[in-house]
């Protein structure tokens, strides 16, 4: 029922179809892609829950705006109440996190205050300083939350682990995971064949926490990138993306930014190219990000619900979070770029990929469109808007147009 989604490289690897199948007739292959087994009964549940098929994005966003008592809304950043910079106040714990530690601090606070009793998180498969191989984990203690603190830049089918055994659950995920959760919550009310199953899967989820995400690596993508320069993940202290470029910090402190010749698309999760334009997880209760902000070590925080506002205020009042404002000034540069449609071009050669299976460029997405946008002159909240505009115009809209032209399966966002 979802063969066309998978075969056309539209799958986002969220894993929701696996947990939703009542016959356990879907498993994940070695690439984290769903594979239909012989005991499939063609019930249609997997197709109905798939966030890449008939995604009622606008309806869900409007409903959340009303239910969460949202004050502001815009096309690029979605609905929100406040946006600012934050970091975990505890410097010792903060050192164990990726950048700022605000997500980790938020989760620990929810748990310690009894607002949740369990969280579904992404841990790591190998016990290393940096591990690019994600492992879905249920956390019910502070120590288990801290064990999942560092980023894993790889697509992870975390929704395959639903339902989580708990009364009040938080889930942390990228925009595709957030969209999967929200679609399941929508179907728990309005589903045709999946209503009961979706109630079982997401009925106990209290907090949907989103992470900024531009693109993710496929399952062994980080290994492939590192192998070009003779590295393995056990030799790394850190690995991250900064301004569209991969950066590795070795155990000896050396920084690697040049990963040699080859196609970076060999490492990319191709489903990311079809991600609905929601870089900042617009449908979440709260979004955390490292982003391309002015200062490393801080997180941009977008509160999208009244309940998130309350928690943040308590954390700030109790000095658990340090905060600083994020400027939101009129930007003639950004407005001019958007009016001139400078991002609306096929920067990666997706049309060529559909014809030949090869991309017209060897560089990972994120660099050239950002450079084209004079991004260094765009600061604060407008920086978030810039990144979202690039994600929408240079990738989603272009990929959508090229797939329409070729008659290739196209995810539908309503």
Secondary structure, DSSP 8 states (H G I E B T S, - for coil): --HHHHHTT------HHHHH-TT--EEE-TTS-EEE-TT----SHHHHH-TTSSB-HHHHHHHHHHHTT--EEETTTEEESEEEEEEES-HHHHTTSSSS-HHHHHHHHHHHTTS-SEEEEEEESS-SSS--SEEEEEE-SHHHHHHT-S---B---GGGG-S-SSSSEEEEEEHHHHHHHHHHHHHHHH-SSSHHHHHHHHTTEEEEEEE--S--B-TTHHHHHHHTTT--GGGEEEEEEETTEEEEEETTS-EE----SS-GGGTB-GGGGG--S-TT-TTSSEEEE-TT-SSTT-EEEEE-SHHHHHHHHHHHHTTSEEEEE------HHHHHHHHTTTT-S-TT-HHHHHHHS--S--S-TTSHHHHHTTGGG--THHHHHHHHHHIIIIIIHHHHHHHHHHT-----B-
